[in-house]
Amino acid sequence: MVDPRYITITVQYDREPKYGRSLQWIAPELKDAALTMTEDHLGDPTPSRTWAGLVDGPTYEQFANAWQLPQAADERNPRTAGHDRDPDTHTYTLDGMNWESGAASPIICVSVEVTEQA
């Protein structure tokens, strides 16, 4: 079973996006995960939005499958006993073509930061 993960998703948009502004549209696998929008910069010269929150194991597994992210901890960096190290964090970036429809996308890129929970 996959452990819970803390996920931060940052979306950079093209100017004045008309659609694709909701987390449900970007990552429907996380629609019930209760991630919180932590930043909303749609009115800025470089529009972006950020959502973050703890995602349970089964939800992360579904999200990781859909986004083709690794589900298991990095075997090259095994956990050690005790609390003497920071949790593993992995960052992935996907370009806007992943959300392209009709040769257009409101998204420039999406950055996903995944932190494993001990």
C-alpha positions as CSV (number, residue, x, y, z in Angstrom):
1,M,0.0,0.0,0.0
2,V,1.2,3.5,-0.8
3,D,1.8,5.9,2.1
4,P,0.1,9.3,2.2
5,R,1.9,12.1,0.4
6,Y,1.9,15.9,0.8
7,I,1.4,17.4,-2.7
8,T,1.9,20.9,-4.0
9,I,0.7,21.6,-7.5
10,T,1.6,24.9,-9.2
11,V,0.0,25.8,-12.6
12,Q,1.4,28.5,-14.8
13,Y,-1.2,29.8,-17.3
14,D,-1.1,31.6,-20.5
15,R,-2.4,35.2,-20.3
16,E,-6.0,35.5,-19.2
17,P,-7.0,31.8,-19.2
18,K,-10.7,31.3,-20.1
19,Y,-10.8,27.7,-18.8
20,G,-8.6,25.2,-16.9
21,R,-8.5,27.2,-13.8
22,S,-9.9,24.6,-11.4
23,L,-7.9,21.8,-9.8
24,Q,-10.7,19.4,-10.8
25,W,-10.0,20.3,-14.5
26,I,-6.3,19.9,-14.1
27,A,-6.2,16.8,-11.9
28,P,-9.6,15.2,-11.7
29,E,-8.0,12.4,-9.6
30,L,-7.6,14.9,-6.8
31,K,-11.1,16.5,-6.9
32,D,-12.1,14.9,-3.5
33,A,-8.7,15.2,-1.9
34,A,-9.5,18.6,-0.3
35,L,-6.3,20.3,-1.4
36,T,-6.3,24.0,-0.6
37,M,-5.5,26.8,-3.0
38,T,-2.6,28.5,-1.3
39,E,-1.8,31.1,-4.0
40,D,-4.0,32.7,-6.7
41,H,-2.1,35.0,-9.1
42,L,-4.5,34.9,-12.1
43,G,-4.4,38.7,-12.4
44,D,-0.6,38.9,-12.5
45,P,1.5,39.3,-15.6
46,T,2.5,35.6,-15.3
47,P,-0.8,34.0,-14.1
48,S,-0.5,31.0,-11.8
49,R,-2.3,29.1,-9.1
50,T,-1.0,26.7,-6.4
51,W,-2.8,24.0,-4.4
52,A,-1.4,22.0,-1.6
53,G,-2.4,19.4,0.9
54,L,-2.0,15.9,2.3
55,V,-3.3,13.1,0.0
56,D,-4.1,9.6,1.3
57,G,-2.3,6.6,-0.1
58,P,-5.1,5.3,-2.4
59,T,-5.8,8.7,-3.8
60,Y,-2.1,9.3,-4.4
61,E,-1.8,5.9,-6.2
62,Q,-4.7,6.9,-8.5
63,F,-3.1,10.3,-9.2
64,A,0.4,8.8,-9.7
65,N,-1.0,6.3,-12.2
66,A,-2.8,8.9,-14.2
67,W,0.2,11.3,-14.2
68,Q,2.7,8.5,-14.7
69,L,4.6,9.4,-11.5
70,P,6.5,6.8,-9.4
71,Q,4.5,5.5,-6.5
72,A,7.2,3.8,-4.4
73,A,9.9,5.5,-2.4
74,D,13.2,6.0,-4.2
75,E,15.1,2.8,-3.4
76,R,18.4,4.6,-3.8
77,N,17.6,6.6,-0.8
78,P,16.2,4.2,1.8
79,R,14.6,5.4,5.0
80,T,16.6,5.3,8.1
81,A,15.4,4.5,11.6
82,G,14.4,7.4,13.8
83,H,13.6,11.0,12.9
84,D,17.1,12.1,11.9
85,R,16.4,13.1,8.3
86,D,13.9,15.1,6.3
87,P,11.2,13.4,4.3
88,D,12.0,12.7,0.6
89,T,10.6,15.3,-1.8
90,H,10.4,14.9,-5.5
91,T,9.5,17.5,-8.1
92,Y,8.0,16.9,-11.5
93,T,7.2,19.4,-14.3
94,L,4.9,18.8,-17.2
95,D,4.4,21.1,-20.1
96,G,1.0,22.4,-21.2
97,M,0.7,20.0,-24.0
98,N,-0.6,17.5,-21.5
99,W,-3.7,19.6,-21.3
100,E,-3.9,20.5,-25.0
101,S,-7.3,20.4,-26.7
102,G,-7.9,21.5,-30.3
103,A,-4.2,22.5,-30.6
104,A,-4.5,24.9,-27.7
105,S,-4.0,24.8,-23.9
106,P,-4.5,27.5,-21.2
107,I,-1.6,26.0,-19.3
108,I,2.1,26.7,-19.9
109,C,3.3,24.1,-17.4
110,V,2.5,22.3,-14.2
111,S,4.9,21.6,-11.3
112,V,4.1,18.9,-8.9
113,E,6.1,18.5,-5.7
114,V,5.5,15.3,-3.7
115,T,6.7,14.8,-0.2
116,E,6.6,11.4,1.3
117,Q,5.2,11.2,4.8
118,A,7.0,9.1,7.4
